[in-house]
Amino acid sequence: MDQPEQPQIYLITPPEIELSSFPDVLASVLDAHPIACVRLALSTRDEDRLSRAADALREVTHARDVALVISDHMLLVERLGLDGVHLSDAARSVRYTRKELGEDAIVGSFCGISRHDGMSAGEAGADYVSFGPVQASPLDDGSFAELDVFQWWSEMIEVPVVAEGALDVAMIRTLTPYTDFFGVGDEIWQQENPAAALGDLIKAMG
């Protein structure tokens, strides 16, 4: 029987980045490991800061043939030459966003822990659905996407699935058979050597 392909890595930027240094750090990670996609996930709503960050990161990602999507700001996708958008309102705006951006754009949907939202997003035209966090975090209300969500999804649904939030070596080992992508962010950026930290997580898939 064929081994299922290993999940791919989907990088998520920190909510705040230092434009003088982060593009180089991102480049070092992209040069060290195969990365499927990068999400610009800044907390700011300042259009100028988002635009400057997108320009800087687009140079890094597109030089390496890696897609760059932005969290939620659909109207900036075409203006900034990005590859798509990651929506964090579950399935609510997937259909509209798909219509606005066209078939070629990447439209992803974060659905928290809800299978129902995931199915709705897939039916509305999402290219992928992400669930998470994958274990309880003291920062939120303690709810998390349980293993059976991923097991069920991988058996029943064709739309690719992303596991993101609170990943560690043990969770990666557990989820590898059931997810298409791991959305990795804070897990590596807070480490001294993000490329090496990501390497440790990738090894856990083996």
Backbone as JSON Lines, residues from 0, in Angstrom:
{"i":0,"aa":"M","n":[0.85,-1.2,0.0],"ca":[0.0,0.0,0.0],"c":[0.88,1.25,0.0]}
{"i":1,"aa":"D","n":[0.48,2.23,-0.8],"ca":[1.29,3.46,-0.86],"c":[1.22,4.21,0.45]}
{"i":2,"aa":"Q","n":[2.38,4.72,0.87],"ca":[2.39,5.62,2.03],"c":[1.73,6.93,1.61]}
{"i":3,"aa":"P","n":[0.85,7.48,2.43],"ca":[0.32,8.81,2.07],"c":[1.46,9.81,2.04]}
{"i":4,"aa":"E","n":[1.32,10.81,1.16],"ca":[2.36,11.83,1.09],"c":[2.44,12.57,2.41]}
{"i":5,"aa":"Q","n":[3.64,13.0,2.73],"ca":[3.79,13.8,3.96],"c":[3.05,15.12,3.81]}
{"i":6,"aa":"P","n":[2.5,15.61,4.93],"ca":[1.9,16.95,4.87],"c":[2.94,18.0,4.45]}
{"i":7,"aa":"Q","n":[2.45,19.08,3.86],"ca":[3.32,20.19,3.48],"c":[3.28,21.26,4.57]}
{"i":8,"aa":"I","n":[4.27,22.13,4.53],"ca":[4.36,23.19,5.53],"c":[3.79,24.5,4.96]}
{"i":9,"aa":"Y","n":[2.96,25.13,5.75],"ca":[2.3,26.4,5.41],"c":[2.74,27.36,6.51]}
{"i":10,"aa":"L","n":[3.58,28.31,6.15],"ca":[4.14,29.23,7.16],"c":[3.2,30.4,7.43]}
{"i":11,"aa":"I","n":[3.09,30.77,8.69],"ca":[2.24,31.9,9.1],"c":[3.15,32.93,9.78]}
{"i":12,"aa":"T","n":[3.14,34.16,9.29],"ca":[4.04,35.17,9.88],"c":[3.59,35.51,11.31]}
{"i":13,"aa":"P","n":[4.51,36.07,12.1],"ca":[4.09,36.59,13.41],"c":[3.12,37.76,13.21]}
{"i":14,"aa":"P","n":[2.36,38.13,14.25],"ca":[1.43,39.26,14.13],"c":[2.13,40.61,13.99]}
{"i":15,"aa":"E","n":[3.36,40.69,14.49],"ca":[4.17,41.9,14.31],"c":[5.49,41.47,13.69]}
{"i":16,"aa":"I","n":[5.94,42.19,12.66],"ca":[7.26,41.85,12.12],"c":[8.11,43.11,11.98]}
{"i":17,"aa":"E","n":[9.4,42.92,12.09],"ca":[10.38,44.01,11.92],"c":[10.83,43.93,10.47]}
{"i":18,"aa":"L","n":[10.45,44.95,9.67],"ca":[10.72,44.86,8.24],"c":[12.2,44.89,7.91]}
{"i":19,"aa":"S","n":[13.02,45.4,8.83],"ca":[14.46,45.44,8.56],"c":[15.1,44.06,8.67]}
{"i":20,"aa":"S","n":[14.44,43.13,9.38],"ca":[15.08,41.82,9.6],"c":[14.23,40.62,9.17]}
{"i":21,"aa":"F","n":[12.9,40.72,9.28],"ca":[12.08,39.51,9.07],"c":[12.2,38.93,7.66]}
{"i":22,"aa":"P","n":[12.24,39.75,6.59],"ca":[12.37,39.14,5.25],"c":[13.58,38.22,5.13]}
{"i":23,"aa":"D","n":[14.69,38.59,5.77],"ca":[15.88,37.74,5.71],"c":[15.67,36.44,6.48]}
{"i":24,"aa":"V","n":[14.99,36.56,7.62],"ca":[14.7,35.35,8.41],"c":[13.79,34.42,7.61]}
{"i":25,"aa":"L","n":[12.77,35.0,6.98],"ca":[11.85,34.2,6.16],"c":[12.62,33.53,5.02]}
{"i":26,"aa":"A","n":[13.49,34.29,4.39],"ca":[14.28,33.73,3.27],"c":[15.11,32.55,3.75]}
{"i":27,"aa":"S","n":[15.69,32.64,4.94],"ca":[16.53,31.54,5.43],"c":[15.69,30.29,5.67]}
{"i":28,"aa":"V","n":[14.44,30.47,6.13],"ca":[13.56,29.31,6.34],"c":[13.14,28.7,5.0]}
{"i":29,"aa":"L","n":[12.8,29.56,4.04],"ca":[12.37,29.07,2.72],"c":[13.52,28.36,2.0]}
{"i":30,"aa":"D","n":[14.74,28.82,2.24],"ca":[15.9,28.19,1.59],"c":[16.25,26.85,2.26]}
{"i":31,"aa":"A","n":[15.85,26.7,3.52],"ca":[16.22,25.48,4.26],"c":[15.21,24.34,4.07]}
{"i":32,"aa":"H","n":[13.96,24.68,3.81],"ca":[12.91,23.64,3.77],"c":[11.92,23.93,2.65]}
{"i":33,"aa":"P","n":[11.3,22.89,2.07],"ca":[10.23,23.13,1.09],"c":[8.98,23.66,1.79]}
{"i":34,"aa":"I","n":[8.51,24.8,1.33],"ca":[7.35,25.46,1.94],"c":[6.28,25.63,0.86]}
{"i":35,"aa":"A","n":[5.03,25.27,1.19],"ca":[3.95,25.32,0.2],"c":[3.41,26.73,0.02]}
{"i":36,"aa":"C","n":[3.35,27.48,1.12],"ca":[2.65,28.77,1.08],"c":[3.04,29.57,2.31]}
{"i":37,"aa":"V","n":[3.0,30.9,2.19],"ca":[3.24,31.79,3.34],"c":[2.01,32.67,3.51]}
{"i":38,"aa":"R","n":[1.58,32.82,4.77],"ca":[0.45,33.71,5.07],"c":[0.96,34.95,5.81]}
{"i":39,"aa":"L","n":[0.67,36.1,5.24],"ca":[0.97,37.37,5.92],"c":[-0.18,37.62,6.89]}
{"i":40,"aa":"A","n":[0.12,37.47,8.19],"ca":[-0.94,37.46,9.2],"c":[-0.68,38.54,10.25]}
{"i":41,"aa":"L","n":[-0.51,39.78,9.8],"ca":[-0.21,40.86,10.74],"c":[-1.47,41.3,11.48]}
{"i":42,"aa":"S","n":[-1.28,41.74,12.72],"ca":[-2.44,42.2,13.49],"c":[-2.83,43.63,13.12]}
{"i":43,"aa":"T","n":[-1.91,44.37,12.5],"ca":[-2.22,45.77,12.18],"c":[-3.31,45.88,11.11]}
{"i":44,"aa":"R","n":[-4.07,46.98,11.19],"ca":[-5.03,47.29,10.13],"c":[-4.57,48.54,9.37]}
{"i":45,"aa":"D","n":[-3.32,48.9,9.55],"ca":[-2.76,50.06,8.87],"c":[-2.38,49.65,7.44]}
{"i":46,"aa":"E","n":[-3.07,50.25,6.47],"ca":[-2.89,49.81,5.08],"c":[-1.46,50.0,4.6]}
{"i":47,"aa":"D","n":[-0.84,51.09,5.02],"ca":[0.53,51.37,4.59],"c":[1.49,50.3,5.13]}
{"i":48,"aa":"R","n":[1.33,49.95,6.39],"ca":[2.22,48.93,6.97],"c":[1.98,47.57,6.33]}
{"i":49,"aa":"L","n":[0.72,47.24,6.09],"ca":[0.42,45.98,5.42],"c":[1.03,45.95,4.02]}
{"i":50,"aa":"S","n":[0.92,47.06,3.31],"ca":[1.43,47.12,1.94],"c":[2.94,46.97,1.91]}
{"i":51,"aa":"R","n":[3.62,47.67,2.83],"ca":[5.08,47.58,2.84],"c":[5.54,46.17,3.22]}
{"i":52,"aa":"A","n":[4.85,45.57,4.17],"ca":[5.19,44.19,4.56],"c":[4.95,43.24,3.39]}
{"i":53,"aa":"A","n":[3.81,43.4,2.72],"ca":[3.49,42.52,1.59],"c":[4.53,42.66,0.48]}
{"i":54,"aa":"D","n":[4.92,43.89,0.19],"ca":[5.92,44.1,-0.86],"c":[7.24,43.4,-0.5]}
{"i":55,"aa":"A","n":[7.67,43.55,0.74],"ca":[8.94,42.97,1.16],"c":[8.9,41.44,1.14]}
{"i":56,"aa":"L","n":[7.78,40.87,1.62],"ca":[7.7,39.42,1.68],"c":[7.44,38.81,0.31]}
{"i":57,"aa":"R","n":[6.71,39.54,-0.53],"ca":[6.44,39.03,-1.89],"c":[7.74,38.84,-2.66]}
{"i":58,"aa":"E","n":[8.67,39.76,-2.48],"ca":[9.96,39.61,-3.16],"c":[10.65,38.32,-2.74]}
{"i":59,"aa":"V","n":[10.58,38.02,-1.46],"ca":[11.23,36.81,-0.93],"c":[10.51,35.55,-1.42]}
{"i":60,"aa":"T","n":[9.18,35.53,-1.3],"ca":[8.44,34.3,-1.62],"c":[8.42,34.04,-3.12]}
{"i":61,"aa":"H","n":[8.14,35.07,-3.91],"ca":[7.99,34.84,-5.35],"c":[9.33,34.5,-6.01]}
{"i":62,"aa":"A","n":[10.42,35.0,-5.45],"ca":[11.74,34.62,-5.97],"c":[11.98,33.12,-5.79]}
{"i":63,"aa":"R","n":[11.28,32.53,-4.84],"ca":[11.44,31.1,-4.55],"c":[10.22,30.29,-5.0]}
{"i":64,"aa":"D","n":[9.35,30.93,-5.76],"ca":[8.18,30.24,-6.29],"c":[7.25,29.71,-5.2]}
{"i":65,"aa":"V","n":[7.11,30.5,-4.12],"ca":[6.22,30.13,-3.03],"c":[5.05,31.13,-3.0]}
{"i":66,"aa":"A","n":[3.83,30.62,-2.86],"ca":[2.65,31.49,-2.85],"c":[2.61,32.33,-1.57]}
{"i":67,"aa":"L","n":[2.09,33.56,-1.7],"ca":[1.91,34.45,-0.54],"c":[0.45,34.87,-0.48]}
{"i":68,"aa":"V","n":[-0.2,34.56,0.64],"ca":[-1.59,34.98,0.85],"c":[-1.63,35.92,2.06]}
{"i":69,"aa":"I","n":[-2.71,36.68,2.15],"ca":[-2.86,37.64,3.26],"c":[-4.09,37.27,4.07]}
{"i":70,"aa":"S","n":[-4.04,37.5,5.37],"ca":[-5.2,37.25,6.21],"c":[-6.26,38.33,5.99]}
{"i":71,"aa":"D","n":[-7.42,37.92,5.54],"ca":[-8.66,38.7,5.56],"c":[-8.76,39.92,4.63]}
{"i":72,"aa":"H","n":[-7.67,40.57,4.28],"ca":[-7.79,41.82,3.51],"c":[-7.91,41.54,2.02]}
{"i":73,"aa":"M","n":[-9.09,41.06,1.64],"ca":[-9.31,40.63,0.25],"c":[-9.0,41.73,-0.76]}
{"i":74,"aa":"L","n":[-9.35,42.98,-0.4],"ca":[-9.19,44.07,-1.37],"c":[-7.73,44.38,-1.67]}
{"i":75,"aa":"L","n":[-6.84,43.91,-0.8],"ca":[-5.41,44.18,-1.03],"c":[-4.75,43.12,-1.92]}
{"i":76,"aa":"V","n":[-5.43,42.02,-2.16],"ca":[-4.79,40.9,-2.86],"c":[-4.3,41.32,-4.24]}
{"i":77,"aa":"E","n":[-5.23,41.87,-5.05],"ca":[-4.85,42.23,-6.42],"c":[-3.92,43.44,-6.41]}
{"i":78,"aa":"R","n":[-4.23,44.38,-5.55],"ca":[-3.42,45.61,-5.51],"c":[-1.95,45.33,-5.2]}
{"i":79,"aa":"L","n":[-1.73,44.33,-4.34],"ca":[-0.36,44.05,-3.9],"c":[0.27,42.85,-4.62]}
{"i":80,"aa":"G","n":[-0.44,42.32,-5.6],"ca":[0.12,41.2,-6.36],"c":[0.29,39.94,-5.55]}
{"i":81,"aa":"L","n":[-0.66,39.67,-4.65],"ca":[-0.58,38.47,-3.81],"c":[-1.34,37.32,-4.47]}
{"i":82,"aa":"D","n":[-1.16,36.13,-3.91],"ca":[-1.73,34.94,-4.54],"c":[-3.12,34.58,-4.03]}
{"i":83,"aa":"G","n":[-3.53,35.23,-2.93],"ca":[-4.85,34.91,-2.41],"c":[-5.05,35.42,-1.0]}
{"i":84,"aa":"V","n":[-6.1,34.89,-0.36],"ca":[-6.5,35.4,0.95],"c":[-6.88,34.23,1.86]}
{"i":85,"aa":"H","n":[-6.59,34.4,3.14],"ca":[-6.98,33.44,4.18],"c":[-8.07,34.11,5.0]}
{"i":86,"aa":"L","n":[-9.27,33.57,4.95],"ca":[-10.42,34.19,5.63],"c":[-10.58,33.59,7.02]}
{"i":87,"aa":"S","n":[-10.79,34.44,8.01],"ca":[-10.9,33.9,9.37],"c":[-12.33,33.92,9.89]}
{"i":88,"aa":"D","n":[-13.3,34.13,9.0],"ca":[-14.71,34.16,9.45],"c":[-15.43,32.87,9.06]}
{"i":89,"aa":"A","n":[-14.7,31.75,9.1],"ca":[-15.28,30.45,8.7],"c":[-15.81,30.55,7.28]}
{"i":90,"aa":"A","n":[-17.03,30.12,7.05],"ca":[-17.49,30.02,5.66],"c":[-18.19,31.28,5.16]}
{"i":91,"aa":"R","n":[-18.32,32.29,6.02],"ca":[-19.24,33.38,5.69],"c":[-18.94,34.12,4.39]}
{"i":92,"aa":"S","n":[-17.65,34.4,4.14],"ca":[-17.37,35.22,2.95],"c":[-16.65,34.47,1.84]}
{"i":93,"aa":"V","n":[-16.6,33.14,1.94],"ca":[-15.86,32.37,0.93],"c":[-16.44,32.57,-0.47]}
{"i":94,"aa":"R","n":[-17.76,32.41,-0.59],"ca":[-18.38,32.45,-1.92],"c":[-18.18,33.82,-2.56]}
{"i":95,"aa":"Y","n":[-18.41,34.88,-1.8],"ca":[-18.25,36.24,-2.31],"c":[-16.79,36.49,-2.71]}
{"i":96,"aa":"T","n":[-15.86,36.05,-1.86],"ca":[-14.44,36.28,-2.12],"c":[-14.0,35.54,-3.38]}
{"i":97,"aa":"R","n":[-14.47,34.32,-3.53],"ca":[-14.14,33.55,-4.73],"c":[-14.62,34.28,-5.98]}
{"i":98,"aa":"K","n":[-15.83,34.83,-5.91],"ca":[-16.39,35.54,-7.06],"c":[-15.54,36.77,-7.39]}
{"i":99,"aa":"E","n":[-15.13,37.49,-6.33],"ca":[-14.37,38.73,-6.53],"c":[-12.95,38.47,-7.05]}
{"i":100,"aa":"L","n":[-12.32,37.45,-6.52],"ca":[-10.9,37.22,-6.86],"c":[-10.7,36.27,-8.04]}
{"i":101,"aa":"G","n":[-11.75,35.52,-8.39],"ca":[-11.63,34.62,-9.54],"c":[-11.11,33.24,-9.15]}
{"i":102,"aa":"E","n":[-11.11,32.37,-10.14],"ca":[-10.78,30.97,-9.89],"c":[-9.31,30.74,-9.56]}
{"i":103,"aa":"D","n":[-8.44,31.62,-10.05],"ca":[-7.0,31.35,-9.89],"c":[-6.46,31.72,-8.52]}
{"i":104,"aa":"A","n":[-7.18,32.58,-7.81],"ca":[-6.69,33.01,-6.5],"c":[-6.85,31.89,-5.48]}
{"i":105,"aa":"I","n":[-5.96,31.87,-4.5],"ca":[-6.1,30.95,-3.37],"c":[-7.09,31.56,-2.38]}
{"i":106,"aa":"V","n":[-8.11,30.83,-2.02],"ca":[-9.06,31.28,-0.99],"c":[-9.12,30.18,0.08]}
{"i":107,"aa":"G","n":[-8.6,30.52,1.26],"ca":[-8.61,29.57,2.36],"c":[-9.53,30.04,3.46]}
{"i":108,"aa":"S","n":[-9.95,29.11,4.29],"ca":[-10.94,29.45,5.31],"c":[-10.57,28.81,6.65]}
{"i":109,"aa":"F","n":[-10.42,29.65,7.67],"ca":[-10.17,29.14,9.02],"c":[-11.51,28.85,9.68]}
{"i":110,"aa":"C","n":[-11.7,27.61,10.13],"ca":[-13.0,27.2,10.66],"c":[-12.94,26.77,12.13]}
{"i":111,"aa":"G","n":[-11.86,27.16,12.82],"ca":[-11.78,26.87,14.24],"c":[-11.86,25.39,14.53]}
{"i":112,"aa":"I","n":[-12.94,24.99,15.2],"ca":[-13.08,23.57,15.55],"c":[-14.36,22.97,14.94]}
{"i":113,"aa":"S","n":[-14.98,23.71,13.99],"ca":[-16.31,23.32,13.52],"c":[-16.28,22.56,12.18]}
{"i":114,"aa":"R","n":[-16.61,21.28,12.23],"ca":[-16.74,20.51,10.98],"c":[-17.77,21.13,10.06]}
{"i":115,"aa":"H","n":[-18.87,21.58,10.65],"ca":[-19.96,22.14,9.85],"c":[-19.46,23.35,9.07]}
{"i":116,"aa":"D","n":[-18.74,24.26,9.73],"ca":[-18.19,25.42,9.03],"c":[-17.21,24.98,7.94]}
{"i":117,"aa":"G","n":[-16.42,23.96,8.26],"ca":[-15.48,23.45,7.27],"c":[-16.17,22.95,6.02]}
{"i":118,"aa":"M","n":[-17.22,22.17,6.21],"ca":[-17.96,21.65,5.05],"c":[-18.6,22.79,4.26]}
{"i":119,"aa":"S","n":[-19.15,23.77,4.97],"ca":[-19.77,24.91,4.29],"c":[-18.74,25.68,3.48]}
{"i":120,"aa":"A","n":[-17.55,25.86,4.06],"ca":[-16.48,26.58,3.35],"c":[-16.05,25.82,2.1]}
{"i":121,"aa":"G","n":[-15.91,24.49,2.24],"ca":[-15.53,23.67,1.09],"c":[-16.58,23.76,-0.02]}
{"i":122,"aa":"E","n":[-17.84,23.7,0.37],"ca":[-18.92,23.77,-0.62],"c":[-18.97,25.14,-1.29]}
{"i":123,"aa":"A","n":[-18.54,26.16,-0.56],"ca":[-18.59,27.53,-1.11],"c":[-17.39,27.84,-2.0]}
{"i":124,"aa":"G","n":[-16.44,26.89,-2.09],"ca":[-15.34,27.09,-3.02],"c":[-13.98,27.35,-2.4]}
{"i":125,"aa":"A","n":[-13.82,27.06,-1.1],"ca":[-12.5,27.26,-0.47],"c":[-11.5,26.26,-1.04]}
{"i":126,"aa":"D","n":[-10.25,26.71,-1.22],"ca":[-9.19,25.82,-1.69],"c":[-8.67,24.94,-0.56]}
{"i":127,"aa":"Y","n":[-8.79,25.43,0.65],"ca":[-8.41,24.62,1.82],"c":[-9.22,25.13,3.0]}
{"i":128,"aa":"V","n":[-9.31,24.27,4.0],"ca":[-9.96,24.61,5.26],"c":[-8.95,24.38,6.37]}
{"i":129,"aa":"S","n":[-8.86,25.3,7.32],"ca":[-7.94,25.05,8.44],"c":[-8.71,24.96,9.75]}
{"i":130,"aa":"F","n":[-8.25,24.03,10.59],"ca":[-8.81,23.84,11.92],"c":[-7.71,24.04,12.96]}
{"i":131,"aa":"G","n":[-8.1,24.55,14.11],"ca":[-7.12,24.71,15.19],"c":[-7.69,25.63,16.27]}
{"i":132,"aa":"P","n":[-6.97,25.78,17.36],"ca":[-5.71,25.13,17.67],"c":[-5.9,23.62,17.86]}
{"i":133,"aa":"V","n":[-4.79,22.89,17.81],"ca":[-4.91,21.43,17.86],"c":[-4.8,20.88,19.28]}
{"i":134,"aa":"Q","n":[-4.51,21.77,20.23],"ca":[-4.61,21.38,21.64],"c":[-4.96,22.62,22.46]}
{"i":135,"aa":"A","n":[-5.43,22.39,23.66],"ca":[-5.91,23.5,24.49],"c":[-4.76,24.46,24.78]}
{"i":136,"aa":"S","n":[-5.1,25.75,24.71],"ca":[-4.1,26.78,25.01],"c":[-4.63,27.62,26.16]}
{"i":137,"aa":"P","n":[-3.76,28.02,27.08],"ca":[-4.23,28.86,28.19],"c":[-4.67,30.24,27.72]}
{"i":138,"aa":"L","n":[-4.36,30.6,26.46],"ca":[-4.68,31.95,25.99],"c":[-6.13,32.09,25.55]}
{"i":139,"aa":"D","n":[-6.76,30.98,25.17],"ca":[-8.11,31.08,24.64],"c":[-9.11,30.47,25.62]}
{"i":140,"aa":"D","n":[-10.22,29.99,25.07],"ca":[-11.24,29.45,25.97],"c":[-11.01,27.96,26.24]}
{"i":141,"aa":"G","n":[-9.9,27.43,25.75],"ca":[-9.59,26.03,26.02],"c":[-10.14,25.06,24.99]}
{"i":142,"aa":"S","n":[-11.0,25.55,24.06],"ca":[-11.52,24.63,23.04],"c":[-10.44,24.39,21.98]}
{"i":143,"aa":"F","n":[-10.47,23.21,21.39],"ca":[-9.48,22.92,20.36],"c":[-10.04,21.88,19.39]}
{"i":144,"aa":"A","n":[-9.42,21.8,18.22],"ca":[-9.86,20.85,17.2],"c":[-9.3,19.48,17.55]}
{"i":145,"aa":"E","n":[-10.18,18.55,17.84],"ca":[-9.73,17.24,18.31],"c":[-9.3,16.37,17.14]}
{"i":146,"aa":"L","n":[-8.55,15.35,17.47],"ca":[-8.0,14.45,16.46],"c":[-9.1,13.9,15.55]}
{"i":147,"aa":"D","n":[-10.27,13.58,16.13],"ca":[-11.3,12.94,15.29],"c":[-11.82,13.87,14.19]}
{"i":148,"aa":"V","n":[-11.7,15.19,14.38],"ca":[-12.08,16.13,13.3],"c":[-11.2,15.88,12.07]}
{"i":149,"aa":"F","n":[-9.9,15.76,12.31],"ca":[-8.97,15.54,11.2],"c":[-9.12,14.14,10.6]}
{"i":150,"aa":"Q","n":[-9.34,13.16,11.47],"ca":[-9.52,11.78,10.97],"c":[-10.75,11.71,10.06]}
{"i":151,"aa":"W","n":[-11.84,12.28,10.56],"ca":[-13.09,12.26,9.79],"c":[-12.92,13.01,8.48]}
{"i":152,"aa":"W","n":[-12.3,14.2,8.55],"ca":[-12.13,15.03,7.35],"c":[-11.31,14.28,6.31]}
{"i":153,"aa":"S","n":[-10.22,13.67,6.75],"ca":[-9.31,13.02,5.78],"c":[-10.0,11.83,5.09]}
{"i":154,"aa":"E","n":[-10.96,11.23,5.77],"ca":[-11.68,10.09,5.16],"c":[-12.83,10.54,4.27]}
{"i":155,"aa":"M","n":[-13.48,11.63,4.65],"ca":[-14.76,11.97,4.01],"c":[-14.69,13.12,3.01]}
{"i":156,"aa":"I","n":[-13.73,14.01,3.16],"ca":[-13.77,15.28,2.42],"c":[-12.54,15.42,1.54]}
{"i":157,"aa":"E","n":[-12.77,15.88,0.3],"ca":[-11.67,16.03,-0.66],"c":[-10.87,17.31,-0.43]}
{"i":158,"aa":"V","n":[-11.51,18.34,0.1],"ca":[-10.84,19.64,0.24],"c":[-9.63,19.51,1.18]}
{"i":159,"aa":"P","n":[-8.46,20.01,0.78],"ca":[-7.28,19.91,1.66],"c":[-7.53,20.57,3.02]}
{"i":160,"aa":"V","n":[-6.89,19.99,4.05],"ca":[-7.08,20.5,5.41],"c":[-5.74,20.91,6.01]}
{"i":161,"aa":"V","n":[-5.78,21.99,6.77],"ca":[-4.61,22.53,7.46],"c":[-4.82,22.38,8.97]}
{"i":162,"aa":"A","n":[-3.81,21.87,9.66],"ca":[-3.83,21.85,11.13],"c":[-2.94,22.99,11.6]}
{"i":163,"aa":"E","n":[-3.47,23.9,12.42],"ca":[-2.66,25.03,12.86],"c":[-2.97,25.41,14.3]}
{"i":164,"aa":"G","n":[-1.95,25.96,14.97],"ca":[-2.15,26.46,16.34],"c":[-1.77,25.43,17.39]}
{"i":165,"aa":"A","n":[-0.82,25.8,18.25],"ca":[-0.38,24.95,19.38],"c":[0.23,23.63,18.91]}
{"i":166,"aa":"L","n":[0.93,23.66,17.78],"ca":[1.6,22.45,17.3],"c":[2.88,22.21,18.09]}
{"i":167,"aa":"D","n":[3.19,20.97,18.3],"ca":[4.49,20.59,18.85],"c":[4.84,19.24,18.24]}
{"i":168,"aa":"V","n":[6.01,18.72,18.57],"ca":[6.48,17.48,17.96],"c":[5.46,16.35,18.14]}
{"i":169,"aa":"A","n":[4.9,16.24,19.33],"ca":[3.95,15.14,19.6],"c":[2.69,15.29,18.75]}
{"i":170,"aa":"M","n":[2.17,16.52,18.65],"ca":[0.94,16.72,17.85],"c":[1.21,16.48,16.37]}
{"i":171,"aa":"I","n":[2.38,16.88,15.91],"ca":[2.71,16.67,14.5],"c":[2.77,15.17,14.2]}
{"i":172,"aa":"R","n":[3.38,14.44,15.1],"ca":[3.46,12.98,14.92],"c":[2.04,12.39,14.85]}
{"i":173,"aa":"T","n":[1.17,12.85,15.74],"ca":[-0.2,12.32,15.8],"c":[-1.02,12.68,14.56]}
{"i":174,"aa":"L","n":[-0.86,13.92,14.08],"ca":[-1.73,14.42,13.01],"c":[-1.21,14.14,11.6]}
{"i":175,"aa":"T","n":[0.05,13.76,11.47],"ca":[0.64,13.57,10.13],"c":[-0.21,12.69,9.2]}
{"i":176,"aa":"P","n":[-0.81,11.58,9.67],"ca":[-1.59,10.76,8.74],"c":[-2.9,11.41,8.3]}
{"i":177,"aa":"Y","n":[-3.33,12.47,8.97],"ca":[-4.69,12.98,8.75],"c":[-4.77,14.42,8.24]}
{"i":178,"aa":"T","n":[-3.64,15.07,7.99],"ca":[-3.72,16.46,7.53],"c":[-2.89,16.64,6.28]}
{"i":179,"aa":"D","n":[-3.26,17.62,5.47],"ca":[-2.52,17.9,4.23],"c":[-1.43,18.94,4.45]}
{"i":180,"aa":"F","n":[-1.68,19.84,5.4],"ca":[-0.72,20.91,5.69],"c":[-0.63,21.12,7.2]}
{"i":181,"aa":"F","n":[0.54,21.54,7.64],"ca":[0.69,22.07,8.99],"c":[0.92,23.58,8.88]}
{"i":182,"aa":"G","n":[0.06,24.36,9.54],"ca":[0.22,25.82,9.58],"c":[1.13,26.18,10.74]}
{"i":183,"aa":"V","n":[2.36,26.52,10.44],"ca":[3.37,26.73,11.47],"c":[3.7,28.22,11.57]}
{"i":184,"aa":"G","n":[3.65,28.76,12.79],"ca":[3.93,30.18,12.98],"c":[4.77,30.42,14.22]}
{"i":185,"aa":"D","n":[4.07,30.84,15.28],"ca":[4.77,31.16,16.54],"c":[5.67,30.02,17.02]}
{"i":186,"aa":"E","n":[5.31,28.8,16.64],"ca":[6.1,27.65,17.08],"c":[7.57,27.8,16.71]}
{"i":187,"aa":"I","n":[7.85,28.48,15.57],"ca":[9.26,28.62,15.16],"c":[9.8,30.03,15.31]}
{"i":188,"aa":"W","n":[8.95,31.04,15.13],"ca":[9.49,32.42,15.12],"c":[10.03,32.83,16.48]}
{"i":189,"aa":"Q","n":[9.53,32.21,17.54],"ca":[10.01,32.59,18.87],"c":[11.32,31.89,19.23]}
{"i":190,"aa":"Q","n":[11.78,31.0,18.35],"ca":[13.04,30.29,18.6],"c":[14.21,31.09,18.05]}
{"i":191,"aa":"E","n":[15.39,30.79,18.59],"ca":[16.58,31.52,18.14],"c":[16.89,31.24,16.67]}
{"i":192,"aa":"N","n":[16.67,30.0,16.24],"ca":[16.93,29.63,14.85],"c":[15.66,29.01,14.25]}
{"i":193,"aa":"P","n":[14.82,29.85,13.63],"ca":[13.53,29.34,13.14],"c":[13.68,28.2,12.13]}
{"i":194,"aa":"A","n":[14.68,28.26,11.26],"ca":[14.84,27.2,10.25],"c":[15.13,25.86,10.94]}
{"i":195,"aa":"A","n":[15.98,25.88,11.96],"ca":[16.29,24.64,12.69],"c":[15.07,24.15,13.46]}
{"i":196,"aa":"A","n":[14.31,25.1,14.05],"ca":[13.1,24.71,14.8],"c":[12.09,24.04,13.87]}
{"i":197,"aa":"L","n":[11.97,24.58,12.65],"ca":[11.05,23.97,11.69],"c":[11.56,22.59,11.29]}
{"i":198,"aa":"G","n":[12.86,22.47,11.15],"ca":[13.45,21.16,10.82],"c":[13.07,20.1,11.84]}
{"i":199,"aa":"D","n":[13.06,20.46,13.11],"ca":[12.68,19.51,14.17],"c":[11.23,19.08,14.02]}
{"i":200,"aa":"L","n":[10.36,20.03,13.64],"ca":[8.95,19.69,13.47],"c":[8.76,18.78,12.24]}
{"i":201,"aa":"I","n":[9.49,19.1,11.17],"ca":[9.37,18.29,9.95],"c":[9.85,16.86,10.22]}
{"i":202,"aa":"K","n":[10.92,16.73,11.0],"ca":[11.45,15.38,11.32],"c":[10.37,14.54,12.02]}
{"i":203,"aa":"A","n":[9.53,15.21,12.81],"ca":[8.5,14.48,13.57],"c":[7.48,13.81,12.65]}
{"i":204,"aa":"M","n":[7.39,14.28,11.38],"ca":[6.45,13.66,10.44],"c":[6.95,12.28,10.0]}
{"i":205,"aa":"G","n":[8.27,12.08,10.06],"ca":[8.85,10.85,9.55],"c":[8.42,9.68,10.37]}
